[in-house]
C-alpha cells in the first residue's frame, strides 16, 4: 500500500502516490556537475562525516578528498547501492517522513544536490538536517533550472532563478536553526546549465516551537 504525506500536498498536481524519487540521472551538464564538486571541495570539511540527502547513483563529491564517512539517504535502493561514494545508505521517502534516522550532531557537513524542488516539505527536511549536523557544520543546497513540472512544489514553477534562490534561503530561515545563510551563483562560463547554491551553517536542533 502506498504511503501518503501527513500534510496537504504542495505540488502542482495532487498525485502523491508516486515514489519520491524515480531512477535519477544527471539532468545538468558536465560543467555544472563539475561546479558542484568544486563547491563541495571548498565547503565540506576534509575528513568529515558527510550526509548526502536525496542521494542517487552518484554524489559528485571530489574524489581526491578523504572523508571519514559518507552516508546517503534517498528514495531508490538500486541507485543508492550503485553509488561509489557511499559507505552506507538508507531508503526513506522524505515527503512522507522528513525526520532523518540519525542522531543529533552526527555529521560534519551535508549536501542536497539538484533535488530541493522535489520536496513537498523542504523546510522540515532542512530543519532536521540542522539537527543531525554538528553546530557550525554546513549544508549545501544546489539546483539548476531543470525540473519536471508535475513533480516540484507548486511555487517553484512560478519563480525565476533569483526567485528560487530567495525561496530556498527562506526555507533555511524559516527552519529556525541556521546561521550564515548565503546565496551563490556558480554558473560555469560558456552558456551551459546554470548552477546556484544556498549554504547555511547549522545551529543544532531547533526549538520545538520554532516557526510552527
N, C-alpha and C positions, 0 to 999 in steps of 0.2 A: 504494500500500500504506500502511495506517495505521501510524504510529509509536507505540510504546508506551513508557511510562516505564521507566527503568532500575532503579527501586526498587519494592518491593511497593506495591500500591495501599493508600491510606489512606481510601478513600471508603466510603460506606455500602454500595454495591454494588461489584462487580468489573468493571463495564463501563467500560473505559478507551479504547474505540475511537471514542468521540465526540470532536469537536473541543473544545479547551479552552473556547472561548467561542462560544456561539451568538450570533446577532444580539442585541445588548444594548440594552435600552430602560430608561428610568428606572423603577425599581421602588420608589422612595420619593417622597414628595410634594414639592411645591414648597418648602414651608417647610424641610424637611430639606436639600434641594438648596441653598437659599439659605444655610443654616448651614454647609455645606461651603465655599461660596465665601467666606463671612466668615472661616472658619478659614484658608483659603489666603491671604486678604488680610492676616491678622495674621502668619502664619508664613513664607510663602515670600518670598524676597528680591526686592525690586523690581529689575528689570534683570538678573536672574539667568537662567542656563540651567536649565530645568526639565524633569524626566523624568516623564512620565505612564505609570505601569506598569499593565498590564491596561486600557489605554485603549480607548475605543469611539468613538461618534459625537459625543460632547461631553466636554469636560474640566472644566467647572464652574469654571474659573479666573475671577477677577474681570476683566471685560472692559476696565476703565479702567486697569489696571496694565500698564505695558510690561515685557515680558520679552525678553531678548536672543535666546532660542531656546527653543522648546517642542517636545520630541520625545516621540512616543507609541510604545509597544510593546504589542501586543495580538494577538488571535487572529483578527480579522475584517478583512480587507483593505478591504472595501466601506465599513464603518463608519469605519475609520481615514482613508480617503480623503475622507470627508464631514466630518470633524471640523474646524471652522473655526479652532480654537485651535492646531493643529499646524503647525509649519514643516516637519517631516519625520516619518516613521514607519517602523517595522519590524514585520513579521509574524513572530511566534515563539510556539510552544507552550511556555510556561514549565513546564508539568508534565512535558514530555519533556526539556527542557534549561533549567535555571534560571539558567544563566550568561548575563548580558546582553552584547550585542555592542557594548560601549562601552569606552572607555579608563578607566583609574583616574583619579579626580578630575575627570571631565569635566563634572559637573553641580553646580549650586549649591543644588538642592533637588529633592525628588521627592514624588510623591503616588501612593497606591494606593487608589482610590475604590470602595467597596462591592463588592469582589471578592476580598478575602483569603480568604473562605470557599470559593472555587473552586480554590484552590491545593492540590495534593497535597503539595508540598514547600515550605511557606511559610517555614521557617527558612532554607533555602538561597537562596530568592529574596531575602529581606530581607538576608541576609549579602552577596549580590552587589550589591544596591542600595547598601549601605555602601561597597563597593569603588569604584563609579563616581561616588559623591558626594565632593566635597572634604571634608576633615576639618572637622567642625563644622556641616556642612550638614544640614538637617532632612529627614526622611521623615515624611509624614503618612499614616497608615492610617485610613481612615474606614469605618464599617459601621453597619448598622441591624439590624432583626430580620427582614429579608426574606431568604429563601433557597429554593432548590429542593432538597427533601430527598434526591434521588438524586445531586446534584452536589457538595455540600460534603464536606470531610473528615469522617470519621465522628464524631469527638468534638464537632464544632461543634453538631450536632443535639441533643446531650445536655446542653448548657450553657444557662444563662440569660444575660442581658445582662452581669451582673457577671462571670460565668464567661468570656464572650467577651473582655472587657477583659483579664482575667488571662491568658488563653491567648495573645492577640496580644502582650501585654507579655513573656510568656515566650519567644515566638519571637524578639523583639528581643534579650533577654538571652542566649538560647541561641546566637544567631548569633555573639556574641562580639566584635562591633566597633561597639557602640553605647553612648552615654552619655546621661544626662539623660532617661531614658525616663519618660514621664508619660502617665497615662490621663485622658481628659476626657469628661464628659457634656455634649454640645452639643445636647441635645434642645430643639427650639423649644417655647415655651409654646403651649398651646391644644389639646393632645391629639392631635397628628398623629403621624407616624412618629418613633420615637426616632433619635437620631444620636449615635454615640460615636466617639472617636478615640484612637489611641495614637500618640505622637510621640517620636521619638528623634533624636539628633544623631550623625552618622557619626564614627567614629574611623579611617576609611580601611579599607584591605584587612585582612581578618582573617588571623591566622597560619594556615598550612596545617593545623595540628593542632588548631585551636580547636574544642573541644567535639565532635570527631569520634571 
